[in-house]
Amino acid sequence: MAPGERERDGRPEPPRSPRFRLDLPRPPRRKLLPEYDPEAFGRLSERIARFLGTGRFIVWMTVIIIAWVVWNVSAPVHLRFDQYPFIFLTLMLSLQASYAAPLILLAQNRQDDRDKVNLEQDRKQNERSIADTEYLSREVAALRIGLGEVATRDWIRSELQDLLKELEDHRVTFPTHSSVRSSPDSAHVRDVDDR
């Protein structure tokens, strides 16, 4: 009997499977399909799609097709690799188109994803700008209300002019101290002024 096996009711206990620890990640499984980096593949597809949309690609493709047709029409018969209906050329163009279409779609999908992210960032920035503008407009309104209660330069000037007029009126009504001292009742006038 193995040291880990105990007998229960006269029968040996079956061997236990090893316990899995829940605090450790599982080891990676072997995958049947090859692994690839989707970002790298996406960047490659964008570069290919960007090249397929250029005039350089159209010029090169036109030059290759013309050279293909001219070679297979004017070359000696034993050197021609694609006879007149140009079936192999048609096959090559179909193969190129069958790869180009999904690559272009993949590049467009990646561009759409980037546009969505940019649109979301622009929307959030606009929301922040609107909130800042509303805050600033409330602050300006509060300042205007506060300035309505604050004395302005023109108001102070007009108040000072009114006070000067009142003082001049009082001066005419009441004599100055120098003229009052010369009078015999200066002590009485001073008491009135002091009150």
Contacts in CASP RR format, 6 or more apart in sequence:
PFRMAT RR
TARGET T0000
AUTHOR 0000-0000-0000
METHOD contacts of the structure
MODEL  1
MAPGERERDGRPEPPRSPRFRLDLPRPPRRKLLPEYDPEAFGRLSERIAR
FLGTGRFIVWMTVIIIAWVVWNVSAPVHLRFDQYPFIFLTLMLSLQASYA
APLILLAQNRQDDRDKVNLEQDRKQNERSIADTEYLSREVAALRIGLGEV
ATRDWIRSELQDLLKELEDHRVTFPTHSSVRSSPDSAHVRDVDDR
1 7 0 8 1.000
1 12 0 8 1.000
2 15 0 8 1.000
4 15 0 8 1.000
5 12 0 8 1.000
5 13 0 8 1.000
5 15 0 8 1.000
6 12 0 8 1.000
6 13 0 8 1.000
7 13 0 8 1.000
20 26 0 8 1.000
42 106 0 8 1.000
42 107 0 8 1.000
42 110 0 8 1.000
45 103 0 8 1.000
45 106 0 8 1.000
45 107 0 8 1.000
45 110 0 8 1.000
46 106 0 8 1.000
46 107 0 8 1.000
46 110 0 8 1.000
46 111 0 8 1.000
48 100 0 8 1.000
48 103 0 8 1.000
48 107 0 8 1.000
49 100 0 8 1.000
49 103 0 8 1.000
49 104 0 8 1.000
49 106 0 8 1.000
49 107 0 8 1.000
49 108 0 8 1.000
50 107 0 8 1.000
51 57 0 8 1.000
52 100 0 8 1.000
52 103 0 8 1.000
52 104 0 8 1.000
65 89 0 8 1.000
65 93 0 8 1.000
68 82 0 8 1.000
68 86 0 8 1.000
68 89 0 8 1.000
69 86 0 8 1.000
69 89 0 8 1.000
71 79 0 8 1.000
71 80 0 8 1.000
72 80 0 8 1.000
72 81 0 8 1.000
72 82 0 8 1.000
72 83 0 8 1.000
72 84 0 8 1.000
72 86 0 8 1.000
72 89 0 8 1.000
73 84 0 8 1.000
81 88 0 8 1.000
82 88 0 8 1.000
82 89 0 8 1.000
151 159 0 8 1.000
174 193 0 8 1.000
177 193 0 8 1.000
180 186 0 8 1.000
180 189 0 8 1.000
180 190 0 8 1.000
180 193 0 8 1.000
183 189 0 8 1.000
END
